[in-house]
């Protein structure tokens, strides 16, 4: 008999959390991460500063904003059609792997300052992020599947998937630092995937 009130409280907490994250993102993008205060986020969200802090400090809010978007992309992709079943040519396989990565590269390139702050938080190791946890495992598994369809053996597909993922991660962090453009990042990652598919399974 306590189910409904408990669900109602949980729904209310989640609605408040989403309102705080939306306010934080608006302000971070409008005036910059460093210039935004918890008090301003609270005012924008129409809640107390204590409520904002119960969701997280600024670092935690920024990680949650990125993770929320990352998770939304991943959930949307779960319902989308992947590459056709059966063998894939090298070119189709490269395109399929790139389709997994490109949304994230474009998102990180959208706002270099926020991406740089996010990368700095992650590198400090003070906050956990989906990019290193469930998303990493999912992406590696998806890449492994594409590489298997492209004709790589189980061992080579797994190795190639990990090489591709960690190359992507490095390029993503480089984009967040503004060291390379979105276009160059996509081109470089495309080269990595082509190399993996062309060379995995060759002579050791």
C-alpha positions in Angstrom: 0.0 0.0 0.0 3.1 2.2 0.2 4.0 1.8 -3.5 2.2 4.8 -4.9 3.5 7.4 -2.5 7.1 6.0 -2.8 6.8 6.1 -6.6 5.4 9.6 -6.4 8.3 10.8 -4.3 10.8 9.2 -6.6 9.1 10.7 -9.7 9.2 14.1 -8.0 12.9 13.8 -7.1 13.7 12.8 -10.7 11.7 15.7 -12.1 13.6 18.1 -9.8 16.9 16.6 -10.9 16.0 17.1 -14.5 15.0 20.7 -13.9 18.3 21.4 -12.1 20.3 19.8 -14.9 18.4 21.7 -17.6 19.0 25.0 -15.8 22.7 24.2 -15.3 23.1 23.3 -19.0 21.4 26.6 -20.1 23.6 28.7 -17.9 26.8 26.7 -18.6 26.3 27.2 -22.3 25.1 30.8 -22.1 27.7 32.3 -19.8 30.4 29.6 -19.3 31.1 26.9 -16.7 33.4 29.0 -14.6 31.1 32.1 -14.5 28.1 30.1 -13.4 27.3 29.7 -9.7 25.2 27.2 -7.8 23.0 30.2 -6.7 22.3 31.1 -10.3 21.4 27.5 -11.2 19.0 27.4 -8.2 17.4 30.7 -9.3 17.0 29.5 -12.9 15.5 26.2 -11.8 13.3 27.8 -9.2 14.7 25.7 -6.3 16.9 26.3 -3.3 20.7 26.1 -3.4 20.5 23.1 -1.1 18.3 21.3 -3.6 20.9 22.0 -6.4 23.6 20.6 -4.1 21.6 17.5 -3.4 21.8 16.8 -7.2 25.5 17.6 -7.2 28.1 20.3 -7.2 29.0 22.0 -10.5 31.4 19.2 -11.5 28.9 16.5 -10.9 26.2 18.5 -12.7 28.4 18.8 -15.8 29.2 15.1 -15.8 25.5 14.3 -15.4 24.6 16.7 -18.3 27.0 14.9 -20.6 26.0 11.5 -19.4 22.3 12.2 -19.8 22.9 13.1 -23.5 25.2 10.2 -24.0 22.6 7.8 -22.6 19.8 9.3 -24.7 21.9 8.8 -27.9 22.6 5.2 -26.9 19.0 4.4 -26.0 17.8 5.9 -29.3 20.3 3.8 -31.2 19.0 0.6 -29.5 15.8 1.0 -31.4 17.4 1.8 -34.7 18.3 -0.6 -37.4 22.0 -1.6 -37.4 24.0 -2.8 -40.4 22.2 -5.6 -42.3 22.9 -9.1 -41.1 25.4 -11.1 -43.0 28.9 -10.3 -44.4 29.9 -6.6 -44.7 32.4 -5.1 -47.1 35.3 -3.2 -45.5 33.8 0.1 -46.6 30.3 -0.6 -45.2 31.9 -1.8 -41.9 34.0 1.4 -41.6 30.8 3.5 -42.1 28.9 1.4 -39.6 31.6 1.9 -36.9 31.9 5.6 -37.7 28.1 5.9 -37.3 28.5 4.7 -33.7 31.2 7.4 -32.9 30.2 10.5 -34.9 27.3 11.7 -32.7 29.7 11.9 -29.7 32.4 13.6 -31.6 30.0 16.2 -32.9 28.5 16.8 -29.4 32.0 17.3 -27.9 32.9 19.7 -30.7 29.7 21.7 -30.1 31.0 23.6 -27.1 34.8 23.3 -26.6 34.8 25.1 -23.2 32.3 22.7 -21.7 33.9 19.7 -23.2 37.3 20.8 -21.9 35.9 21.2 -18.4 34.2 17.8 -18.7 37.4 16.1 -19.8 39.4 17.8 -17.0 36.9 16.5 -14.4 37.1 13.0 -15.9 40.9 13.0 -16.0 41.1 14.1 -12.3 39.2 10.9 -11.5 36.9 12.6 -9.0 33.7 11.7 -10.9 32.6 8.5 -12.6 31.1 8.8 -16.1 29.1 6.6 -18.4 31.7 7.2 -21.1 34.1 4.8 -19.2 31.5 2.4 -17.9 28.3 1.0 -19.5 28.7 3.0 -22.7 32.2 1.8 -23.2 31.1 -1.9 -22.9 28.2 -1.3 -25.2 30.2 0.4 -27.9 33.0 -2.2 -27.8 30.4 -4.9 -28.1 28.8 -3.1 -31.0 32.1 -2.6 -32.8 33.0 -6.2 -32.2 29.8 -7.3 -33.9 30.5 -5.1 -37.0 34.1 -6.3 -37.3 32.9 -9.9 -37.1 30.5 -9.2 -39.9 33.4 -7.7 -41.8 35.2 -11.1 -41.6 37.5 -10.7 -38.6 37.8 -13.7 -36.3 36.5 -13.6 -32.8 39.9 -12.7 -31.3 40.7 -10.2 -34.0 37.3 -8.6 -33.8 37.6 -8.2 -30.0 41.1 -6.7 -30.3 40.1 -4.4 -33.2 37.0 -3.2 -31.2 39.2 -2.3 -28.3 41.8 -0.5 -30.5 39.0 1.4 -32.2 37.3 2.4 -29.0 40.4 3.6 -27.2 41.5 5.5 -30.4 38.1 7.2 -30.4 38.4 8.0 -26.7 41.8 9.7 -27.3 40.5 11.6 -30.3 37.4 12.7 -28.3 39.6 14.1 -25.5 41.7 15.9 -28.1 38.6 17.5 -29.6 37.5 18.6 -26.2 40.8 20.4 -25.8 40.4 22.2 -29.1 43.6 20.7 -30.4 41.8 19.4 -33.6 38.6 20.3 -35.4 35.5 18.1 -35.6 36.2 17.5 -39.3 39.8 16.4 -38.6 38.7 14.2 -35.7 36.3 12.4 -37.9 38.9 12.0 -40.6 41.5 10.6 -38.2 39.1 8.2 -36.6 38.0 7.0 -40.0 41.6 6.3 -40.9 42.0 4.3 -37.6 38.9 2.1 -38.4 40.1 1.5 -42.0 43.5 0.5 -40.7 42.0 -1.9 -38.1 39.8 -3.6 -40.6 42.6 -3.9 -43.2 45.2 -5.2 -40.8 43.5 -7.3 -38.2 43.8 -11.0 -38.9 47.0 -10.5 -41.0 50.3 -12.2 -40.3 51.7 -11.6 -36.8 
